[in-house]
Amino acid sequence: MYEQLAQQFQGKSSADQQLSLFYDNGAGLSHQLNAMGMPMSGPGPSSQQQFGAVQQQMPFSNKYIKQEYREQQPQMLNFVDAVASAPSASGAVPPLKPIEMEKSQQQSTCTSMPSTSAGGGSSAELVSIKQEICVDGTTSTTAGSKATTTSSSSAPGGPFPPNASTTGETRRSTAPKDMKPSTSAAPTVQEPIVRDPKVFEANELRQHLVPVWNQLMQFEPACIPFRCPVDPEQLNIPDYFDIIKNPMDLQTIKANLDQGKYKNPWEFCEHMWLMFENAWLYNRKNTKIHKWCTKLSELFVEQINPVMRRMGYCCGQKLSFTPLVQFCFGITKNNAACVIARDQPYFMYESSSTGFGVTVAERYIYCVKCFEALPDEGINLNKNTPDPPNWVQKPMFQKMKNDQIDMEPFEQCQICDRKWHRICALHSNKIHPGGFVCEQCRVEKNRTRQENKFTAKKLPHYNLSRHIEDRVNNFLRRKLADSDPEVEVIIRVLCSADKEVEVKPAMLKKYASEGYTDRFPYRSKAVFAFEMVKDPDTGASHEVCFFGMYVQEYGTNCQQPNQRRVYIAYLDSVHFFQPRSLRTSVYYEILLGYLDYAKTLGYTMAHIWACSPSEGADYIFHCHPPEQKIPKSKRLQDWYKTMLNNGRMEGTVYSYKDIYNQARDDGLDTPMKLPYFEGDYWPRFIDECIISAEKEEEQEKRMMQHQQQFQSAEECGGVEGVGSTATASLSDDDTFQTDDGFPVVKQKQQQQKASSNKKKNKLNKSTQNIKKKTGLSTGNPVVDKLFQQLEKYRDVFFTIRLFSAQEEQRVLAEKPRIEDPDPLVGCKLMDTRYNFLAKSREEHWEFSQLRRAKWSSLNFCHTLHTQEPEGVKGVVNYTCNVCEKPATFHCNQCEDYDLCDQCRAKTDHPHEMEKPVLGDDQQKSADSAASAASRNDSVKKCITSRSYGK
């Protein structure tokens, strides 16, 4: 047979020998027409074996069109025979190559087939081949003016990969393993969804659910109040039916089971949860019934979940999101928002305005304390606007209670109608608009899971993220080479924006005359880490975001003392990284990887504020796992010291000190020499020191003036002298006569003088205390107060030197300017931690459980991929399919194919690619040009507390 094929191929060029015919799983013959046609001298193969032989041996081009063979498709066969019978030039048969399979899919592709004449002429006839997926699930194939419609079918291996061909297109199979797969190949078309609702028979439900009911019925004493319907007269609770509108009990549930009233197991579960909720509603938390109900519900969850899974459901729980605290519009003394705790009352006024056809509603929320402190006229909605006042009086506010609970939504299977929790299903209609298909139907119907194209791995990769990612994964490969070599961490820089920290008013007012700048420019970066976590039940892997940090980089364009310094501003994590034994080590590798990268750029100093978090606070991730331990201050400090000691051993860190010793060694004699970072503790404290010192200085001046006046009055003596000085500041009541008629002003002056001396001694004593505590006194009250506070908090602030003094001089000479090779990354969502927290609260992106962390990471990454850059409408973030850098060209025909400028010049893509219109900021970011405008316009909806998670 092979000899016959060789004879047929004699006299053909390698470019002509590219018609591929494939056999599809024994269900029929699949015709694959290549981008370069292959005419044959004789008729086409007449048997499945001949097609199978060609399938195994023929070379492949870049585009493949798959059509399933059917006997009722004579037009397609005639076309293949016509192409096969065309004459061709002489040539040798090329080497036979094996077939490669590729997972990437695409909805439509276009290819063309050139055919040379028998005499080897230069003219070529182009025959266009196009396959499209029709609405009814069929595929339409067009060859020139001929068209054939065939039924689509599922191919187990998916489409075939493109091979290097004369078209010059880049093969996606040659890209690194972690790159975004190409979608320029044709998709595996699945059969259209056919509804097949699952009908549960009464006996089937009883077989599964009666054992669960029996377990609850035997759970004494907790089950005793729930065995039969509540009798309000017997229990002397006449208001029971006023509060409980739909009573439920175990006896009624069993009767419904026996009578076949339940159509599916979820109706049984809903009645169970109704019984529990009635008991929780009517009985207080500290009562015996309430506690028994809680224990009984826990037993129900333990028993029902495996039963529901056997019946094709996710679980039998009624799940709600973590209740959110509300934030008051009032401000505390520390300039932080008041917190309205769960089940606490508050007052709210809701106003709405309509403009340009859009209605915007705003809520003004006040806790009880702040509401009572409001003036009687209420609040002015136009307080910070030039518009006339718009007062909302206090009676217009509604009294509310913070008791709202949001339940987890469900998704219904499109085939069997089973409903799953959306989070259990890990389904998002934005990512998978085709609808939800449960796992049982997916297995029974042999349907492949839809590919998620919005993963963290497909986000743009930059030098910083690649440096840290390579370091972490190399570490994991060394540690897990024998046990679990597939563990992989994904690092991405989600935002990189140029910003400025403005100097606070008191600091600027005092030191502006000495040349102190009014602002310090820096680059803010958001660095996040993800891991592929495998589901033990399904075996599928899903990305989980487990680490995030915000850093500030002050380069050579920044003035001293901030120049060449990096500041790790915020750091947070959730304990979902596996294996658990390497969790802390991975955190260390990420931090040291960042310091090492900053060191290579030319930064010389790093700063960390190791502030222990407060209970229940959110820093970057919304809702931490309740079982995750919050490190105490001492433990967190030791954690950072261990990390820095590891850095010293490997050479990344030269030395580190606490902030107090660093200030003493640097000879700090003015606040202008202390680094000034955005959101740091010290800028605010320095401002307070300056204001306090100015008040004390003003108070001392007034006392000195009074003392001079008193001394002048004593020297002059007499009423005239006294009247011309001291009495000028006294009221008429301050001057009175004794029995002998002499004024007693002098006695009043002596009392004031004693008080003045007392205050002066107090100030001197304060200065002596500072000198005694710190061991030094600079004579500058601001610096003295600053040193006192530096010593108090010396253990929580680390200053890290990346180079020795000699190496630092070499770096300054070799790198006079710090040039960041990475472009700006505009992302309003990740611009600040407040933005991310606010969005997480709004969308319920919780990280309190692993299942919720998976779902939050899924939607979080989708938002990063599809968000509109600020100021530009309708533009999404594109990533180059070849190099993963920010893309500037997009193909509208391919489903997901983008290229950057450099790869566009090297790649001969068959379709026309357009360059999206970018705004000024986006174009600058794409081209690594000038700095983007600051985007720090977020509304701080969370408490402005500073903290770090382990």
Beta strands, then each sheet from edge to edge (+ up, - down):
strand 1: 19-23
strand 2: 29-34
strand 3: 64-68
strand 4: 109-116
strand 5: 124-133
strand 6: 138-143
strand 7: 146-151
strand 8: 326-331
strand 9: 337-340
strand 10: 345-355
strand 11: 358-367
strand 12: 379-380
strand 13: 391-392
strand 14: 398-401
strand 15: 410-412
strand 16: 419-421
strand 17: 489-502
strand 18: 519-534
strand 19: 541-554
strand 20: 565-573
strand 21: 605-609
strand 22: 655-658
strand 23: 797-801
strand 24: 889-891
strand 25: 898-899
strand 26: 913-914
sheet 1: 1+ 2- 3+
sheet 2: 4+ 5- 6+ 7-
sheet 3: 8+ 9-
sheet 4: 11+ 10- 14+
sheet 5: 12+ 13-
sheet 6: 15+ 16-
sheet 7: 17+ 18- 19+ 20- 21- 23+ 22-
sheet 8: 25+ 24- 26+
end
